[in-house]
Amino acid sequence: MTLPHPDYPAEVIRRHVDGDEVGRAAFVRDDWPPTTPIEIVAPDPAWPAHFEHLRARLEGALGAVARRIEHVGSTSVAGLPAKPILDVDVHVQDTDAEGTYVPSLERIGATLVIREPWWNGHRMFIMPGGAANVHVFPADAPEPLRHLLFRDWLRTHPADRELYARAKRDLAASTAESPVDYNLAKNEVIDDIYTRVFAVEPASHPAWPDGPLVLRSPQG
């Protein structure tokens, strides 16, 4: 068994997963989540440019409220097949203060579909046409840091990138009758890859903060 490097805070190593009932409570619309099968497509070299366009729109809408905007998920990793939907993390001071960002995002067409104050303070919006999912997290939540570590690891480790690609294709096929199960079905391969992410020294990751790291509990 590969043990994590001792310099990682427990909040970063430990992944919090909701039970089914709590997970359902997160959906704020009757038409969410989608019921169409997951589509995994070949990597599109235009995805980074699409992200930069969306980043500019988000920065224009949110101004200083957005402390950081990052392209995450599979579309952020060159050469990785993915759903043709960008995932973007936006870090703000406090996601419970929805008045500081929800109206601004709605003005550019974003729709709030998930609210999870119990899990890293997460909110999720979809952009018009379903072209992107915008995830809003508090700046001190551990999950967005995990996203950056995972992204950068896949960018620089071809074997794990291919492992993840195979798993995504297989799971998209096996969950075609129940697409809502796709993300949960990926947990096994994601956890496997994280064992290698966390086995190396934290400072070896490009996304690891230079200064002191203060994180909230993922459940608050």
C-alpha positions as CSV (number, residue, x, y, z in Angstrom):
1,M,0.0,0.0,0.0
2,T,1.3,3.4,-1.0
3,L,1.3,5.8,1.9
4,P,0.8,9.6,1.5
5,H,3.7,11.9,2.1
6,P,3.5,13.1,5.8
7,D,3.5,16.8,4.8
8,Y,-0.1,16.8,3.3
9,P,-2.8,18.1,5.6
10,A,-5.5,15.6,6.3
11,E,-8.1,17.9,4.7
12,V,-6.4,17.5,1.3
13,I,-5.9,13.8,1.4
14,R,-9.3,12.8,2.7
15,R,-12.1,12.9,0.1
16,H,-15.6,13.5,1.4
17,V,-18.4,11.7,-0.5
18,D,-22.0,12.3,0.1
19,G,-24.6,9.6,0.6
20,D,-27.4,9.3,-2.0
21,E,-29.9,11.3,0.1
22,V,-27.6,14.2,0.8
23,G,-26.5,14.2,-2.9
24,R,-30.1,14.5,-4.1
25,A,-30.6,17.4,-1.7
26,A,-27.9,19.4,-3.6
27,F,-30.0,19.7,-6.8
28,V,-31.9,23.0,-6.9
29,R,-33.8,22.4,-10.2
30,D,-36.2,19.7,-11.2
31,D,-34.5,19.2,-14.6
32,W,-31.1,18.5,-13.0
33,P,-29.1,16.3,-13.3
34,P,-29.4,15.4,-17.0
35,T,-30.7,12.0,-18.0
36,T,-28.9,11.7,-21.4
37,P,-26.0,9.2,-21.6
38,I,-22.5,10.6,-21.0
39,E,-20.6,11.3,-24.2
40,I,-16.8,11.0,-24.1
41,V,-15.2,12.6,-27.2
42,A,-11.6,12.9,-28.5
43,P,-9.6,15.8,-27.0
44,D,-10.2,19.1,-28.7
45,P,-7.3,21.5,-29.1
46,A,-9.8,24.4,-29.0
47,W,-10.8,23.7,-25.3
48,P,-8.1,25.9,-23.8
49,A,-9.1,28.8,-26.0
50,H,-12.8,28.3,-25.0
51,F,-11.7,28.4,-21.4
52,E,-9.8,31.7,-21.9
53,H,-12.9,33.2,-23.5
54,L,-15.0,32.1,-20.5
55,R,-12.4,33.2,-18.0
56,A,-12.7,36.8,-19.5
57,R,-16.5,36.7,-19.2
58,L,-16.3,35.5,-15.6
59,E,-13.7,38.1,-14.7
60,G,-15.8,40.8,-16.3
61,A,-18.8,39.7,-14.4
62,L,-17.3,39.0,-11.0
63,G,-14.4,41.5,-10.8
64,A,-12.5,41.2,-7.5
65,V,-15.0,38.8,-6.1
66,A,-13.3,36.1,-8.1
67,R,-10.0,35.5,-6.3
68,R,-8.9,32.8,-8.8
69,I,-10.4,31.2,-11.9
70,E,-9.0,27.8,-13.1
71,H,-9.6,25.4,-15.9
72,V,-10.0,22.0,-14.3
73,G,-11.4,18.6,-15.2
74,S,-10.5,16.5,-18.2
75,T,-10.8,19.3,-20.8
76,S,-7.9,21.0,-19.1
77,V,-5.6,18.1,-19.8
78,A,-4.1,18.0,-23.3
79,G,-4.6,14.6,-25.0
80,L,-7.3,13.4,-22.6
81,P,-10.7,12.4,-23.9
82,A,-13.6,14.1,-22.1
83,K,-17.2,15.2,-22.0
84,P,-17.3,18.2,-24.3
85,I,-18.1,20.4,-21.4
86,L,-15.6,22.7,-19.7
87,D,-15.2,22.6,-15.9
88,V,-14.1,25.8,-14.3
89,D,-13.4,26.5,-10.7
90,V,-14.0,30.0,-9.3
91,H,-12.6,30.8,-5.9
92,V,-14.4,33.4,-3.8
93,Q,-14.2,34.6,-0.2
94,D,-17.5,33.0,1.0
95,T,-19.9,30.9,-1.1
96,D,-22.6,31.3,1.5
97,A,-22.7,35.0,0.6
98,E,-24.5,34.2,-2.6
99,G,-25.5,37.8,-3.2
100,T,-21.9,38.6,-4.0
101,Y,-21.7,36.4,-7.0
102,V,-25.0,34.7,-8.0
103,P,-26.6,37.8,-9.6
104,S,-23.4,38.6,-11.5
105,L,-23.2,35.0,-12.9
106,E,-26.9,35.0,-13.8
107,R,-26.4,38.2,-15.8
108,I,-24.0,36.4,-18.1
109,G,-26.5,33.5,-18.5
110,A,-25.3,31.1,-15.8
111,T,-27.9,29.0,-14.0
112,L,-27.4,27.6,-10.5
113,V,-28.1,23.9,-10.4
114,I,-26.3,22.5,-7.4
115,R,-25.9,24.0,-3.8
116,E,-23.8,22.0,-1.4
117,P,-22.9,24.1,1.7
118,W,-22.0,20.9,3.6
119,W,-19.4,19.9,1.0
120,N,-16.6,22.4,0.6
121,G,-19.2,25.2,0.3
122,H,-19.7,24.1,-3.3
123,R,-22.1,25.7,-5.8
124,M,-22.4,24.8,-9.5
125,F,-23.7,26.7,-12.4
126,I,-24.2,25.7,-16.0
127,M,-23.5,28.1,-18.8
128,P,-25.9,28.6,-21.8
129,G,-26.1,25.6,-24.1
130,G,-24.3,23.4,-21.5
131,A,-20.9,24.4,-22.8
132,A,-19.4,24.7,-19.3
133,N,-19.9,23.9,-15.7
134,V,-18.8,26.7,-13.3
135,H,-18.0,25.5,-9.8
136,V,-17.7,28.1,-7.1
137,F,-15.7,27.3,-3.9
138,P,-14.5,29.2,-1.0
139,A,-10.8,30.1,-1.5
140,D,-9.8,28.0,1.6
141,A,-11.7,24.9,0.7
142,P,-9.5,21.8,0.1
143,E,-11.4,20.5,-3.0
144,P,-10.3,23.1,-5.5
145,L,-6.7,22.4,-4.5
146,R,-7.3,18.7,-5.0
147,H,-8.6,19.5,-8.5
148,L,-5.4,21.4,-9.4
149,L,-3.2,18.6,-8.1
150,F,-5.1,16.0,-10.1
151,R,-5.1,18.2,-13.3
152,D,-1.3,18.9,-13.1
153,W,-0.5,15.2,-12.3
154,L,-2.4,14.0,-15.4
155,R,-0.7,16.6,-17.5
156,T,2.7,15.2,-16.7
157,H,2.0,11.5,-16.1
158,P,1.0,9.8,-19.4
159,A,0.3,6.3,-17.8
160,D,-2.2,7.7,-15.4
161,R,-3.7,9.9,-18.1
162,E,-4.3,6.8,-20.3
163,L,-5.6,4.8,-17.3
164,Y,-8.1,7.6,-16.6
165,A,-9.1,7.8,-20.3
166,R,-9.8,4.1,-20.5
167,A,-11.9,4.2,-17.3
168,K,-13.9,7.2,-18.5
169,R,-14.8,5.5,-21.8
170,D,-15.7,2.2,-20.1
171,L,-17.8,3.9,-17.4
172,A,-19.6,6.1,-19.9
173,A,-20.8,2.9,-21.6
174,S,-21.7,1.0,-18.5
175,T,-23.7,3.9,-17.0
176,A,-25.6,4.7,-20.2
177,E,-28.9,3.7,-18.6
178,S,-28.2,5.8,-15.5
179,P,-25.9,8.7,-16.3
180,V,-26.2,10.2,-12.8
181,D,-24.0,7.3,-11.6
182,Y,-21.1,8.2,-13.9
183,N,-19.3,10.6,-11.5
184,L,-19.6,8.2,-8.6
185,A,-18.4,5.3,-10.7
186,K,-15.2,7.2,-11.4
187,N,-14.3,7.3,-7.8
188,E,-12.3,4.1,-7.8
189,V,-9.9,5.1,-10.5
190,I,-9.7,8.7,-9.2
191,D,-8.7,7.5,-5.7
192,D,-6.1,5.1,-7.3
193,I,-4.5,8.0,-9.1
194,Y,-4.6,10.2,-6.0
195,T,-2.5,7.6,-4.1
196,R,0.4,8.5,-6.5
197,V,-0.4,12.2,-6.4
198,F,-0.1,12.2,-2.6
199,A,2.9,9.9,-2.4
200,V,5.3,12.6,-3.6
201,E,6.3,15.7,-1.7
202,P,3.6,18.4,-1.8
203,A,6.1,21.1,-2.9
204,S,6.8,19.1,-6.0
205,H,3.4,19.9,-7.4
206,P,3.2,23.2,-9.5
207,A,-0.1,24.1,-7.9
208,W,1.1,23.7,-4.3
209,P,0.9,27.1,-2.4
210,D,4.2,28.7,-1.5
211,G,3.0,30.2,1.8
212,P,1.2,28.7,4.8
213,L,-1.8,26.6,3.9
214,V,-4.9,27.2,6.0
215,L,-7.9,25.0,5.0
216,R,-11.5,24.7,6.2
217,S,-13.1,21.3,6.8
218,P,-14.5,19.8,3.6
219,Q,-17.8,19.4,5.5
220,G,-18.2,23.0,6.3
